[in-house]
Amino acid sequence: MNREERRRALEATYKSKDTEEWIDIVFTRPLGYMWALFFQKLNVHPNTVTLLSLIIGAFSGYCFYHESLGWTLSGILMLVWANLYDSADGQLARMTGKKSMWGRLLDGLAGDVWFFSIYVFISLRLTHQQMPFGLGQEWGIWIWILAIVSGVFFHKEQAGLADYYRNIYLLYLLDSSELGESGKTAAEKRATPWREWYCKIGLFFYERYTVRQERSTPCFQRMRAVLREKYGDEVPVPLRRELCRRMFPLLKWTNVLSFNIRAIVLFTTLLCGEPWLYFIFELTVLNVIYFYMRGHHERICREIADSVQDEQQMA
């Protein structure tokens, strides 16, 4: 296989080049692809790769509990390794056709476990350390409050909505995506017998995940309903192109709210010995981006929905 053939084979494992970050294109995807080829030769299922990613990423949090440079570098390497496996599982699924709702659920769970572990161990590390700026007292309960507000109330919302917006873009770009719908998931959950309790539990959590995304995007839900009412499942190509053209500039913000920028800031604060600054970054900079992105995306959807409804009324 020559260089051009290898490049085409690699790009075939992307969801879409439009949604790929520069770091992913030059680093994560090529190395993830090598791991995917390795796991394919061993006939390893993508979900197994996801579970390995979950375990390695969770261990990185334990590394960050220790203050030494050696432990910090080990944790950084573990989290980078976990992220390569997180790339490899999706690439492997696309190479082998082994895509499933369970794979998507596990993929989202892996990222949550990574950062849960990181938040817990950073909080344990700082609990008995002195607060900055000469405040003269230990962090104590305050670092836990900061971590909980940052992680539970904002990290999940930021990352979840960024993933949702990327899948919305792919829906109209490729006329297919992994965009979940809570109604369909709820129906599948009800149809699943209790003897398959593990499936029922998985579907319950996936339904909760999609409900949260849908509640955050009322204008998109309205636009999607309007388009379905007029066009069914066959949205005209010119309208799909218009949607992608207007949504494309927001993809850079969905990428900021995903893994790479978070990881760079996390690694920087850890190497500087001030990991609490990562929580502040998440609460300030990432929240500003989150609300900006959400506001603009909702405005686009509202304008498209109004335009289509006006055309129906005039017809």
C-alpha positions in Angstrom: 0.0 0.0 0.0 1.5 3.3 -1.1 1.3 6.6 0.8 -1.8 7.8 -1.0 -3.6 4.6 -0.4 -2.7 4.7 3.3 -4.0 8.3 3.5 -7.3 7.3 1.9 -7.6 4.3 4.2 -7.0 6.5 7.3 -9.5 9.1 6.2 -12.1 6.4 5.6 -12.0 5.9 9.4 -13.0 9.6 10.1 -16.6 10.4 10.8 -16.0 13.5 8.7 -12.9 15.6 8.0 -14.9 18.7 8.7 -15.4 17.6 12.4 -11.7 16.6 13.0 -9.4 18.9 14.9 -5.9 19.6 13.7 -4.3 17.7 16.6 -6.5 14.7 15.8 -5.6 14.8 12.1 -1.8 15.0 12.6 -1.5 12.9 15.8 -4.5 11.1 17.4 -6.2 9.6 14.3 -2.9 8.3 12.6 -1.8 6.6 15.9 -5.4 5.5 16.7 -5.5 3.9 13.2 -2.4 2.0 13.9 -3.9 0.6 17.1 -7.2 -0.1 15.2 -5.2 -2.2 12.6 -3.5 -4.0 15.5 -6.8 -4.8 17.2 -8.4 -5.8 13.9 -5.7 -8.4 13.3 -6.4 -9.8 16.8 -10.1 -9.8 16.1 -10.7 -7.6 19.2 -14.2 -6.0 19.4 -14.3 -2.2 19.5 -16.2 -2.3 22.8 -13.2 -4.1 24.4 -10.9 -1.3 23.2 -13.3 1.2 24.8 -13.1 -0.7 28.1 -9.3 -0.7 28.0 -9.5 3.1 27.3 -11.8 3.5 30.4 -9.4 1.6 32.6 -6.2 3.4 31.4 -7.9 6.9 31.6 -9.2 6.2 35.2 -5.6 5.2 36.2 -4.3 8.5 35.0 -6.4 10.2 37.7 -4.6 8.2 40.3 -1.3 9.4 38.9 -2.4 13.0 39.3 -2.9 12.4 43.0 0.9 12.5 43.4 2.7 15.8 43.2 6.0 14.5 41.8 7.0 15.2 38.2 7.4 11.5 37.4 3.8 10.7 38.5 2.5 13.8 36.6 4.2 12.7 33.4 3.0 9.2 33.9 -0.6 10.4 34.2 -0.2 12.6 31.1 1.0 9.6 29.1 -1.8 7.4 30.5 -4.5 9.9 29.5 -2.9 10.4 26.0 -2.9 6.6 25.7 -6.5 6.3 26.8 -7.4 9.0 24.2 -5.7 7.0 21.4 -7.7 4.0 22.3 -10.8 6.2 22.4 -10.0 7.1 18.8 -9.1 3.5 17.9 -12.4 2.1 19.0 -14.4 4.3 16.7 -12.0 3.8 13.8 -12.1 0.0 14.4 -16.0 0.1 14.5 -16.1 1.9 11.2 -13.5 -0.4 9.6 -15.3 -3.6 10.7 -18.9 -2.3 10.7 -19.3 -3.3 14.3 -21.1 -0.1 15.4 -23.8 -0.2 18.0 -25.7 1.8 20.6 -23.7 0.0 23.3 -20.5 1.2 21.7 -21.7 4.8 21.7 -22.9 4.5 25.3 -19.5 3.0 26.4 -17.6 5.6 24.5 -19.4 8.4 26.4 -19.0 6.5 29.7 -15.3 6.2 29.2 -14.8 9.9 29.0 -17.0 10.5 32.1 -14.9 7.9 34.1 -11.6 9.5 33.0 -12.6 12.9 34.3 -14.5 11.7 37.4 -11.2 9.9 38.4 -9.2 13.0 37.6 -11.5 15.3 39.6 -11.6 13.0 42.6 -7.8 12.5 42.8 -7.0 16.1 42.2 -9.4 17.0 45.0 -7.8 14.4 47.3 -4.4 15.9 46.5 -5.4 19.4 47.3 -7.7 18.9 50.3 -4.9 19.5 52.9 -2.9 21.9 50.8 -2.9 25.6 51.4 -5.2 27.8 49.3 -3.4 30.3 47.0 -3.0 34.0 47.4 -1.9 33.8 51.0 -5.4 33.0 52.3 -3.8 31.0 55.1 -6.1 28.0 55.2 -6.3 24.5 53.6 -8.6 23.9 50.7 -10.6 21.4 52.6 -14.2 21.1 51.5 -13.9 24.0 49.1 -11.8 22.1 46.5 -14.5 19.4 46.5 -17.3 22.0 45.9 -15.2 23.6 43.1 -14.7 20.1 41.5 -18.4 19.1 41.8 -19.7 22.4 40.4 -17.1 22.2 37.6 -17.5 18.5 36.7 -21.1 17.6 37.5 -22.9 20.8 36.5 -20.7 22.1 33.6 -18.3 19.5 32.2 -21.1 17.0 31.3 -23.2 19.8 29.8 -20.3 21.3 27.8 -19.0 17.9 26.4 -22.5 16.5 25.9 -23.7 19.5 23.8 -20.5 19.6 21.8 -21.0 16.0 20.8 -24.6 16.6 20.0 -23.8 19.5 17.7 -21.2 17.5 15.9 -23.7 14.8 15.2 -26.3 17.4 14.1 -23.8 18.6 11.5 -23.1 15.1 10.4 -26.8 14.4 10.1 -27.2 17.1 7.4 -23.7 16.7 5.9 -23.9 12.9 5.3 -27.6 12.3 5.8 -26.6 9.9 8.6 -25.1 10.3 12.1 -25.1 8.8 15.6 -27.7 11.4 16.7 -29.7 9.9 19.5 -33.5 10.4 20.0 -34.9 9.9 23.5 -38.3 8.8 22.2 -36.8 5.9 20.1 -34.5 5.0 23.0 -37.4 4.9 25.4 -39.4 2.7 23.1 -36.5 0.3 22.7 -36.1 0.2 26.5 -39.8 -0.6 27.0 -39.6 -3.4 24.4 -36.5 -4.9 26.0 -37.4 -7.8 28.4 -36.2 -7.7 32.0 -34.2 -10.9 31.5 -31.9 -8.6 29.5 -31.6 -6.3 32.5 -28.1 -5.0 31.5 -29.5 -3.8 28.2 -32.4 -2.1 30.0 -30.1 -0.3 32.4 -27.9 0.8 29.5 -30.9 2.1 27.5 -32.1 3.9 30.7 -28.8 5.9 31.0 -28.7 6.5 27.2 -32.2 7.9 27.3 -31.3 10.2 30.2 -28.3 11.4 28.1 -30.3 12.2 25.1 -33.1 13.8 27.1 -30.5 16.2 28.6 -29.2 17.1 25.1 -32.7 17.7 23.7 -33.7 19.9 26.6 -30.7 22.1 25.9 -31.7 22.5 22.2 -35.4 23.5 22.0 -34.9 25.5 18.8 -33.2 22.6 17.1 -36.0 20.2 18.2 -38.5 22.6 16.7 -36.6 22.9 13.5 -36.2 19.2 13.2 -40.0 18.7 13.7 -40.8 21.4 11.1 -38.4 19.8 8.5 -39.9 16.3 9.2 -43.4 17.7 8.8 -42.6 19.2 5.4 -40.0 16.8 4.0 -40.2 13.6 6.0 -36.8 12.0 6.2 -35.6 13.5 2.9 -34.4 17.0 3.6 -33.5 18.6 0.2 -29.8 18.8 -0.5 -29.7 22.6 -1.0 -31.3 23.1 2.5 -28.9 20.6 4.0 -26.0 22.4 2.5 -27.3 25.7 3.8 -27.6 24.2 7.3 -24.0 22.9 7.1 -22.7 26.2 5.8 -24.2 28.1 8.7 -23.2 25.5 11.4 -19.7 24.9 10.1 -18.1 27.9 11.9 -19.4 26.6 15.2 -17.5 23.3 14.9 -14.3 24.9 16.1 -16.1 25.7 19.4 -17.4 22.2 19.7 -13.8 21.0 19.4 -12.7 23.4 22.2 -15.3 21.9 24.5 -14.2 18.4 23.7 -10.9 16.7 24.7 -7.8 18.3 23.3 -8.0 21.8 24.6 -9.2 20.5 28.0 -6.3 18.1 28.2 -3.7 20.7 27.2 -4.9 23.1 29.9 -5.1 20.2 32.5 -1.6 19.1 31.7 -0.3 22.7 31.9 -1.9 23.3 35.3 -0.6 20.0 36.7 2.9 20.7 35.5 2.7 24.1 37.1 1.6 22.5 40.4 -1.7 24.4 40.4 -4.3 21.9 39.1 -7.2 23.9 40.7 -6.7 26.4 37.9 -8.2 23.8 35.5 -11.5 23.9 37.4 -11.5 27.7 37.1 -10.8 27.4 33.3 -13.8 25.1 33.0 -16.0 27.4 35.0 -15.1 30.6 33.1 -13.5 30.2 29.6 -15.3 27.0 28.7 -18.7 28.2 30.0 -18.4 31.4 27.9 -17.7 29.3 24.8 -20.6 26.9 25.8 -23.2 29.7 26.0 -21.9 31.5 22.9 -22.0 28.3 20.9 -25.4 27.3 22.2 -26.9 30.7 21.5 -25.7 30.9 18.0 -26.7 27.3 17.1 -30.2 27.9 18.5 -30.5 31.1 16.5 -29.6 29.3 13.3 -32.2 26.6 14.0 -34.9 29.2 14.9 -34.3 31.1 11.7 -34.4 28.0 9.5 -37.6 26.8 11.1 -39.3 30.2 10.7 -38.2 30.3 7.1 -39.6 26.9 6.3 -42.9 27.7 8.1 -43.2 31.0 6.2 -42.8 29.1 2.9 -45.6 26.6 4.0 -47.9 29.5 4.8 -47.3 31.2 1.5 -47.8 28.0 -0.5 
